[in-house]
Amino acid sequence: MEPLEAFFRQYAWFRYKKNESAEAQYNRLRKEAGWKRGDPEGDKAWEDYRTALVRQFNTSFSNDDNDLDTWNALLRHVGINNPPGTVKECKDLIGGKFINLIDLINARDNPGVIITHYRNEVELSKYTLNSGKIFPRDHVEAGSLLRYLLRHIEHPDPNRRDPSHATQGPGKKKGGRR
């Protein structure tokens, strides 16, 4: 059983839906449980959910940022069908990409889902904060791959941009299928 599924199934009364997004399921769980902000049981569930997100990322995509096969699979997953031939080139390429990692997790089993690529860190930050799809930044179980992909959501750098968007107007670009 995958980490997110295991998290949700620990609540025997909760109906887990494999094709529903992680954040929608967590919000439904919180609502059905009646947890409010500051409720100790709800706070614990929130921390456990965040741990499950990190574990799910590590399970789905690996935790090793020095493995070329891992990078190639990840890049294909976000719509880059001809990934570079070295780890350094892969890191350089993804360093200029701005994608929401919870969206990436939600798309892990659905090849029809298109991962949105934002033009810059500010646009990604706005989307992430508005949607509530905030990935744990300093989680102890985060592997080196996850840490490499994390962006500054709370304090985005307006100068961090995707170079492939240099000639495009406002808006966001969608990547290809995984």
VENFENCOR-V769506 format. One record per residue. SS is DSSP state (alpha for helix, beta for strand, coil for the rest). D_LAST is the distance of its C-alpha to the last C-alpha in Angstrom with 1 decimal. Layout:
BEGIN
((SS & D_LAST) (SS & D_LAST))
END
This chain:
BEGIN
((coil & 22.7) (coil & 20.0) (alpha & 21.4) (alpha & 20.6) (alpha & 21.9) (alpha & 24.9) (alpha & 25.7) (alpha & 25.8) (alpha & 27.6) (coil & 30.4) (coil & 31.7) (coil & 33.1) (coil & 33.9) (coil & 30.4) (coil & 28.1) (coil & 24.6) (coil & 21.9) (coil & 18.7) (coil & 16.7) (coil & 18.4) (coil & 17.1) (alpha & 18.7) (alpha & 20.8) (alpha & 22.0) (alpha & 23.1) (alpha & 24.8) (alpha & 26.6) (alpha & 27.7) (alpha & 28.9) (alpha & 30.9) (alpha & 32.4) (alpha & 33.3) (alpha & 34.9) (coil & 36.7) (coil & 35.8) (coil & 36.9) (coil & 36.4) (coil & 38.6) (coil & 38.9) (alpha & 38.8) (alpha & 36.9) (alpha & 34.3) (alpha & 34.1) (alpha & 33.6) (alpha & 30.9) (alpha & 29.1) (alpha & 29.4) (alpha & 28.3) (alpha & 25.2) (alpha & 24.3) (alpha & 24.9) (alpha & 22.6) (alpha & 19.8) (alpha & 20.4) (alpha & 20.7) (alpha & 17.5) (alpha & 15.6) (alpha & 17.6) (alpha & 17.0) (alpha & 13.2) (alpha & 12.6) (coil & 16.2) (coil & 19.1) (coil & 19.8) (coil & 19.2) (coil & 21.0) (coil & 18.9) (alpha & 17.1) (alpha & 14.9) (alpha & 13.8) (alpha & 13.0) (alpha & 11.1) (alpha & 8.8) (alpha & 8.6) (alpha & 8.2) (alpha & 5.3) (alpha & 3.7) (coil & 5.5) (coil & 5.0) (coil & 7.9) (coil & 8.1) (coil & 11.6) (coil & 12.2) (coil & 16.0) (coil & 18.3) (coil & 19.8) (alpha & 19.2) (alpha & 21.3) (alpha & 19.3) (alpha & 16.0) (alpha & 18.0) (alpha & 19.5) (alpha & 16.3) (alpha & 14.7) (alpha & 18.3) (coil & 18.1) (coil & 15.0) (coil & 15.7) (coil & 13.3) (coil & 14.6) (alpha & 14.1) (alpha & 15.1) (alpha & 12.4) (alpha & 9.9) (alpha & 12.0) (alpha & 12.2) (coil & 8.6) (coil & 8.6) (coil & 9.8) (coil & 8.5) (coil & 5.7) (coil & 7.7) (coil & 7.6) (beta & 7.2) (beta & 8.0) (beta & 11.4) (beta & 12.7) (coil & 16.5) (coil & 19.0) (beta & 20.9) (alpha & 21.8) (alpha & 24.3) (alpha & 21.9) (alpha & 19.5) (alpha & 22.7) (alpha & 24.0) (alpha & 21.0) (alpha & 20.8) (alpha & 24.6) (alpha & 24.8) (alpha & 22.2) (coil & 23.6) (coil & 20.2) (coil & 21.8) (coil & 20.7) (coil & 23.7) (coil & 24.6) (coil & 27.1) (coil & 26.4) (coil & 28.2) (coil & 25.5) (coil & 22.8) (coil & 21.8) (alpha & 21.8) (alpha & 18.0) (alpha & 18.0) (alpha & 21.2) (alpha & 19.8) (alpha & 17.0) (coil & 19.6) (coil & 21.0) (coil & 24.5) (coil & 24.1) (coil & 27.8) (coil & 29.1) (coil & 26.5) (coil & 27.5) (coil & 27.8) (coil & 27.6) (coil & 24.1) (beta & 22.1) (coil & 19.0) (alpha & 20.7) (alpha & 18.4) (alpha & 19.8) (coil & 23.4) (coil & 24.4) (coil & 22.8) (coil & 24.9) (coil & 24.5) (coil & 21.5) (coil & 17.9) (beta & 15.0) (beta & 11.7) (beta & 8.7) (beta & 6.4) (beta & 3.7) (coil & 0.0))
END
